[in-house]
Amino acid sequence: MNRTHVQQGYAISRHHRAHLLEVVLAFMKKNLVMMIALAAALATALIVPPDAEYLTYFDFKTLTCLFCVLAVVCALKNMRFFYMLAHKVVQLFKTARLSVLALVYITFIGSMLIANDMALLTFLPLGFLVLSATGKEKYMAFTFIMQNIAANLGGMLTPFGNPQNLYLYTKYNIPTGEFMAIMAPPFIISIAMITLCCFIFVRSEPLTVADEDIKLDPKKTVLYLLLFALSIAIVFRGIPYLVGLFVIPAVLLVTDRKALKMVDYPLLLTFVFFFIFAGNMARIDVVREAFSALLEKSTLLVSVLSCQVISNVPSSILLSQFTGNYAELLVGVNIGGAGTLIASLASLITFREYLSHNPGKAGAYIVKFSLFNFGMLAILTCVMFVIL
């Protein structure tokens, strides 16, 4: 009897270990960029052992601003605030072309206000619902790709639109007017190219979206919009970031604890790990000299190419250690978000969302994705190389 109990206990224990392993592997797969950042941080820590200087690596204001914006956006998302706005806008249009344009523009504008990752997580499901409910699935891949490009390139105009913008805006203490002036040309070109693609590749076919009654809690809506305004004021240096770090979690603990749980903590940890990686790399003489020499030749081209290999957020953190040319670096890590699937975390989010609705179509999606992304990247790079 005891032997049987031991065997049963062992079987249960083995099952629990197997389940735990599955959970860990799923988490690592879902947060691949964070795991790469962790590996990079650990690898460089072997060369530069941890010491007191590690504390100087971290940009605590960037981390706080990112946390505050993400937390408030999660609270608004839980109320279906953004979904309601987007649904109303799409209802106004009666053709497939205009509806796809509306979905893309909503993502474009959303990325400027709530960051590109959140814009995609909010509006990609709406794109799927609109196209599947109206029998226009043939435009699914194109719409997702355009929404992805819109999120990556739309967020470039504002300091809080893309995570790398928030970091560079803070690190170099860039004046807001100058920041927007630097990013205006690629932003305008991006709007023109995205609009042209939608007109060329989507027909003006009749399309209607069913009405849906979405009611918002007026008091919570006002409260969360005020918190969002507080977050933006912190980003623009109008209010000390420690105020937001205290006020926003305190309010959400009372009104919506789920929002605090939904914050993209792996993204925050990705920043932490890459701060360690970049800080250590800057202390290695050979690496510092090599990067400094390359960046002197063309900060724009080096940053664009770096994004294709290690993504835009780590590129901005790493390269900022070796150059003071923030204008070219800023443009490079933003337009560099287009290109490969790993050039931006947002692209991986879109790819994952598309495959969840269209399993088995990864190959066709990647081909279309690459054609549109590299086409836009080539045009933007050439134009900005001449301008800068």
Secondary structure per residue as TSV (DSSP state, phi and psi in degrees):
chain	resnum	aa	ss	phi	psi
A	1	M	-	360.0	-47.6
A	2	N	H	-62.5	-38.0
A	3	R	H	-63.9	-38.6
A	4	T	H	-64.4	-42.9
A	5	H	H	-63.3	-39.0
A	6	V	H	-64.2	-43.8
A	7	Q	H	-63.5	-41.7
A	8	Q	H	-64.2	-42.2
A	9	G	H	-62.8	-40.4
A	10	Y	H	-64.8	-40.9
A	11	A	H	-63.5	-42.0
A	12	I	H	-65.3	-43.3
A	13	S	H	-61.5	-41.8
A	14	R	H	-64.5	-39.5
A	15	H	H	-63.3	-42.6
A	16	H	H	-64.6	-40.0
A	17	R	H	-64.5	-42.0
A	18	A	H	-63.7	-41.8
A	19	H	H	-65.3	-42.3
A	20	L	H	-62.1	-40.5
A	21	L	H	-63.5	-40.9
A	22	E	H	-61.9	-42.8
A	23	V	H	-63.6	-44.6
A	24	V	H	-63.9	-44.5
A	25	L	H	-64.6	-38.7
A	26	A	H	-65.2	-40.9
A	27	F	H	-63.4	-44.0
A	28	M	H	-64.6	-40.8
A	29	K	H	-65.7	-41.7
A	30	K	H	-68.2	-31.8
A	31	N	T	-116.2	52.8
A	32	L	H	-61.2	-41.2
A	33	V	H	-62.8	-40.7
A	34	M	H	-63.0	-40.7
A	35	M	H	-66.8	-37.3
A	36	I	H	-64.6	-41.6
A	37	A	H	-62.3	-41.7
A	38	L	H	-62.9	-44.9
A	39	A	H	-61.9	-41.1
A	40	A	H	-65.3	-41.0
A	41	A	H	-64.0	-44.4
A	42	L	H	-66.2	-38.8
A	43	A	H	-63.8	-44.5
A	44	T	H	-73.0	-24.7
A	45	A	H	-67.4	-22.5
A	46	L	H	-72.0	-29.4
A	47	I	H	-86.6	-41.2
A	48	V	S	-117.6	92.3
A	49	P	-	-57.7	146.5
A	50	P	-	-55.4	135.4
A	51	D	-	-150.0	-172.7
A	52	A	G	-62.4	-27.7
A	53	E	G	-67.4	-19.4
A	54	Y	G	-56.0	-34.4
A	55	L	G	-64.7	-22.3
A	56	T	G	-81.9	-8.8
A	57	Y	S	-70.0	-33.4
A	58	F	-	-84.8	135.2
A	59	D	-	-98.2	91.7
A	60	F	H	-67.3	-29.4
A	61	K	H	-66.8	-42.4
A	62	T	H	-60.2	-46.5
A	63	L	H	-62.2	-41.2
A	64	T	H	-67.0	-46.2
A	65	C	H	-60.5	-43.8
A	66	L	H	-63.1	-43.8
A	67	F	H	-61.3	-45.9
A	68	C	H	-62.9	-46.6
A	69	V	H	-63.1	-46.0
A	70	L	H	-62.9	-40.7
A	71	A	H	-64.6	-45.5
A	72	V	H	-67.7	-40.4
A	73	V	H	-62.6	-39.1
A	74	C	H	-62.2	-39.5
A	75	A	H	-64.5	-44.4
A	76	L	H	-65.5	-37.5
A	77	K	H	-65.4	-38.9
A	78	N	H	-62.0	-27.6
A	79	M	T	-82.4	-5.7
A	80	R	T	66.0	28.6
A	81	F	H	-62.0	-50.1
A	82	F	H	-70.2	-36.6
A	83	Y	H	-62.2	-42.5
A	84	M	H	-61.0	-46.2
A	85	L	H	-60.9	-47.3
A	86	A	H	-64.2	-41.5
A	87	H	H	-62.8	-41.8
A	88	K	H	-63.2	-40.7
A	89	V	H	-65.1	-46.6
A	90	V	H	-63.1	-34.0
A	91	Q	H	-61.0	-26.2
A	92	L	T	-70.9	-20.8
A	93	F	-	-104.0	143.1
A	94	K	-	-113.9	5.1
A	95	T	B	-127.1	158.7
A	96	A	H	-61.2	-42.2
A	97	R	H	-61.4	-48.8
A	98	L	H	-69.7	-33.4
A	99	S	H	-68.9	-41.7
A	100	V	H	-64.2	-42.2
A	101	L	H	-58.7	-42.1
A	102	A	H	-62.9	-44.7
A	103	L	H	-60.6	-42.1
A	104	V	H	-69.0	-44.2
A	105	Y	H	-65.7	-37.2
A	106	I	H	-61.6	-42.6
A	107	T	H	-65.4	-40.1
A	108	F	H	-59.6	-51.7
A	109	I	H	-67.6	-40.9
A	110	G	H	-59.2	-38.2
A	111	S	H	-64.7	-28.9
A	112	M	H	-72.6	-26.3
A	113	L	H	-103.8	-36.6
A	114	I	H	-122.8	13.7
A	115	A	-	79.8	149.7
A	116	N	H	-65.0	-41.0
A	117	D	H	-62.2	-45.9
A	118	M	H	-66.4	-36.6
A	119	A	H	-61.3	-42.2
A	120	L	H	-69.2	-44.5
A	121	L	H	-62.2	-26.6
A	122	T	H	-85.8	-43.5
A	123	F	H	-102.4	-16.8
A	124	L	H	-63.1	-44.4
A	125	P	H	-59.2	-34.8
A	126	L	H	-65.7	-41.1
A	127	G	H	-58.9	-43.0
A	128	F	H	-62.5	-46.0
A	129	L	H	-61.6	-44.9
A	130	V	H	-62.6	-48.1
A	131	L	H	-72.8	-38.0
A	132	S	H	-73.4	-36.4
A	133	A	H	-71.4	-23.0
A	134	T	T	-107.8	8.6
A	135	G	T	70.3	27.8
A	136	K	-	-112.3	40.1
A	137	E	G	-61.6	-20.6
A	138	K	G	-62.6	-20.7
A	139	Y	G	-96.6	6.4
A	140	M	H	-61.1	-53.4
A	141	A	H	-61.3	-45.6
A	142	F	H	-60.3	-45.5
A	143	T	H	-63.7	-44.1
A	144	F	H	-61.7	-42.3
A	145	I	H	-64.8	-42.4
A	146	M	H	-68.2	-38.0
A	147	Q	H	-63.3	-38.9
A	148	N	H	-63.9	-46.4
A	149	I	H	-63.9	-40.7
A	150	A	H	-62.3	-40.1
A	151	A	H	-66.9	-43.5
A	152	N	H	-67.3	-43.8
A	153	L	H	-91.1	-25.8
A	154	G	H	-70.8	-35.1
A	155	G	G	-71.8	-7.5
A	156	M	G	-71.2	-21.2
A	157	L	G	-74.1	-30.7
A	158	T	S	-110.6	152.6
A	159	P	T	-61.5	-25.5
A	160	F	T	-106.4	6.2
A	161	G	T	-71.3	-38.4
A	162	N	S	-124.4	144.5
A	163	P	H	-56.0	-39.0
A	164	Q	H	-67.5	-28.5
A	165	N	H	-64.4	-44.5
A	166	L	H	-60.0	-41.4
A	167	Y	H	-65.8	-50.1
A	168	L	H	-68.6	-37.0
A	169	Y	H	-59.4	-40.0
A	170	T	H	-78.4	-45.5
A	171	K	H	-60.7	-46.9
A	172	Y	T	-92.0	-1.4
A	173	N	T	52.1	49.3
A	174	I	-	-74.0	130.0
A	175	P	-	-59.6	139.9
A	176	T	H	-56.7	-44.4
A	177	G	H	-61.2	-42.8
A	178	E	H	-66.7	-40.4
A	179	F	H	-56.0	-51.0
A	180	M	H	-69.5	-31.4
A	181	A	H	-67.4	-38.9
A	182	I	H	-63.8	-42.0
A	183	M	H	-88.3	-10.2
A	184	A	H	-60.5	-47.7
A	185	P	H	-58.3	-52.6
A	186	P	H	-65.2	-29.3
A	187	F	H	-64.8	-47.8
A	188	I	H	-65.3	-42.9
A	189	I	H	-61.3	-40.2
A	190	S	H	-62.9	-43.9
A	191	I	H	-58.4	-45.7
A	192	A	H	-62.5	-44.5
A	193	M	H	-67.8	-42.4
A	194	I	H	-64.1	-43.8
A	195	T	H	-62.3	-43.6
A	196	L	H	-61.2	-42.9
A	197	C	H	-61.7	-41.9
A	198	C	H	-64.3	-38.2
A	199	F	H	-71.1	-32.6
A	200	I	H	-79.1	-42.4
A	201	F	H	-100.2	-4.0
A	202	V	S	-122.7	127.6
A	203	R	-	-79.5	158.1
A	204	S	-	-86.9	67.7
A	205	E	-	-93.9	147.4
A	206	P	B	-59.9	140.5
A	207	L	-	-155.4	134.6
A	208	T	-	-130.2	143.5
A	209	V	-	-112.6	130.9
A	210	A	-	-63.0	145.7
A	211	D	-	-72.1	147.6
A	212	E	-	-143.6	125.2
A	213	D	-	-87.0	110.5
A	214	I	-	-117.3	117.5
A	215	K	-	-106.2	134.1
A	216	L	-	-107.7	146.8
A	217	D	-	-75.4	112.5
A	218	P	H	-57.1	-43.0
A	219	K	H	-65.6	-44.8
A	220	K	H	-67.4	-37.1
A	221	T	H	-59.8	-47.9
A	222	V	H	-63.1	-43.5
A	223	L	H	-61.3	-47.1
A	224	Y	H	-70.9	-32.7
A	225	L	H	-67.2	-34.7
A	226	L	H	-67.1	-40.5
A	227	L	H	-64.6	-37.3
A	228	F	H	-64.5	-42.0
A	229	A	H	-61.8	-38.4
A	230	L	H	-62.2	-43.4
A	231	S	H	-60.3	-44.1
A	232	I	H	-66.9	-38.7
A	233	A	H	-62.0	-36.0
A	234	I	H	-67.4	-43.4
A	235	V	H	-58.6	-42.5
A	236	F	T	-85.1	16.5
A	237	R	T	66.1	21.5
A	238	G	S	-83.3	-24.5
A	239	I	S	-135.4	138.5
A	240	P	-	-56.2	137.3
A	241	Y	H	-65.2	-24.3
A	242	L	H	-66.1	-26.3
A	243	V	H	-63.0	-47.4
A	244	G	H	-64.4	-38.8
A	245	L	H	-63.4	-26.6
A	246	F	H	-90.3	-49.2
A	247	V	H	-69.4	-49.9
A	248	I	H	-64.4	-50.0
A	249	P	H	-61.8	-36.1
A	250	A	H	-61.9	-43.8
A	251	V	H	-68.2	-44.7
A	252	L	H	-69.4	-26.7
A	253	L	H	-62.0	-28.8
A	254	V	H	-89.1	-43.0
A	255	T	H	-94.9	-33.0
A	256	D	-	-160.1	83.5
A	257	R	H	-66.5	-27.3
A	258	K	H	-60.5	-34.8
A	259	A	H	-61.6	-39.9
A	260	L	H	-66.6	-34.4
A	261	K	H	-71.5	-28.3
A	262	M	H	-82.3	-11.1
A	263	V	S	-55.1	140.9
A	264	D	-	-76.7	77.1
A	265	Y	H	-64.7	-34.2
A	266	P	H	-57.8	-33.9
A	267	L	H	-65.5	-43.0
A	268	L	H	-62.7	-41.4
A	269	L	H	-67.3	-33.5
A	270	T	H	-58.5	-44.3
A	271	F	H	-60.7	-45.9
A	272	V	H	-58.6	-48.4
A	273	F	H	-65.2	-39.2
A	274	F	H	-73.1	-27.9
A	275	F	H	-60.7	-43.3
A	276	I	H	-64.7	-46.5
A	277	F	H	-59.4	-50.0
A	278	A	H	-65.7	-41.2
A	279	G	H	-61.8	-41.6
A	280	N	H	-68.9	-40.8
A	281	M	H	-61.0	-37.6
A	282	A	H	-67.7	-18.1
A	283	R	T	-95.1	-0.2
A	284	I	-	-96.8	113.8
A	285	D	H	-55.1	-47.4
A	286	V	H	-61.3	-44.2
A	287	V	H	-65.2	-45.2
A	288	R	H	-60.0	-43.9
A	289	E	H	-66.7	-40.2
A	290	A	H	-66.3	-47.6
A	291	F	H	-65.8	-40.2
A	292	S	H	-61.4	-40.4
A	293	A	H	-66.4	-43.9
A	294	L	H	-64.2	-45.5
A	295	L	H	-67.6	-26.4
A	296	E	H	-66.7	-31.9
A	297	K	H	-73.5	-47.0
A	298	S	-	-165.3	100.1
A	299	T	H	-63.3	-37.0
A	300	L	H	-61.8	-52.5
A	301	L	H	-67.4	-40.4
A	302	V	H	-63.6	-42.0
A	303	S	H	-68.8	-38.5
A	304	V	H	-62.5	-46.9
A	305	L	H	-67.0	-37.7
A	306	S	H	-61.0	-39.9
A	307	C	H	-60.5	-34.7
A	308	Q	H	-66.5	-22.8
A	309	V	H	-103.5	-43.9
A	310	I	H	-120.6	11.2
A	311	S	-	80.1	164.2
A	312	N	H	-77.2	-36.8
A	313	V	H	-65.3	-53.4
A	314	P	H	-62.5	-32.3
A	315	S	H	-62.5	-43.1
A	316	S	H	-65.4	-41.4
A	317	I	H	-68.1	-44.4
A	318	L	H	-66.6	-53.3
A	319	L	H	-69.6	-25.7
A	320	S	T	-65.9	-15.6
A	321	Q	T	-75.4	-14.8
A	322	F	T	-122.6	1.8
A	323	T	-	-146.1	150.6
A	324	G	-	-105.8	1.6
A	325	N	-	-81.8	73.2
A	326	Y	H	-70.0	-23.7
A	327	A	H	-64.3	-51.2
A	328	E	H	-69.1	-37.4
A	329	L	H	-64.0	-43.4
A	330	L	H	-60.7	-47.8
A	331	V	H	-65.2	-43.5
A	332	G	H	-61.5	-45.4
A	333	V	H	-77.1	-13.0
A	334	N	H	-87.2	-53.7
A	335	I	H	-70.0	-24.1
A	336	G	T	-68.4	-10.7
A	337	G	T	-67.2	-21.6
A	338	A	S	-84.0	155.9
A	339	G	S	125.3	-119.2
A	340	T	S	-74.4	166.7
A	341	L	T	-64.0	-27.9
A	342	I	T	-96.1	4.5
A	343	A	S	-67.0	-23.2
A	344	S	-	-147.8	141.0
A	345	L	H	-59.9	-33.2
A	346	A	H	-59.0	-37.1
A	347	S	H	-66.4	-37.2
A	348	L	H	-68.2	-36.4
A	349	I	H	-62.2	-45.3
A	350	T	H	-63.8	-44.2
A	351	F	H	-59.6	-45.8
A	352	R	H	-63.2	-42.3
A	353	E	H	-66.2	-41.0
A	354	Y	H	-63.9	-46.1
A	355	L	H	-66.4	-27.4
A	356	S	H	-65.5	-26.7
A	357	H	H	-100.1	-20.9
A	358	N	S	-134.4	65.1
A	359	P	T	-61.7	143.5
A	360	G	T	86.6	2.1
A	361	K	-	-115.3	25.5
A	362	A	H	-62.4	-44.2
A	363	G	H	-59.9	-49.3
A	364	A	H	-63.7	-38.4
A	365	Y	H	-64.4	-46.2
A	366	I	H	-61.8	-38.3
A	367	V	H	-61.9	-50.3
A	368	K	H	-63.4	-43.9
A	369	F	H	-56.7	-46.6
A	370	S	H	-65.8	-42.0
A	371	L	H	-60.7	-49.4
A	372	F	H	-68.8	-44.0
A	373	N	H	-68.7	-47.3
A	374	F	H	-69.6	-30.3
A	375	G	H	-62.6	-48.4
A	376	M	H	-67.8	-38.8
A	377	L	H	-62.4	-42.3
A	378	A	H	-63.0	-44.8
A	379	I	H	-64.7	-48.6
A	380	L	H	-61.8	-42.3
A	381	T	H	-63.5	-45.7
A	382	C	H	-62.3	-45.9
A	383	V	H	-65.6	-46.1
A	384	M	H	-71.3	-27.9
A	385	F	H	-63.2	-37.4
A	386	V	H	-72.7	-43.1
A	387	I	H	-66.6	-44.7
A	388	L	-	-84.7	360.0
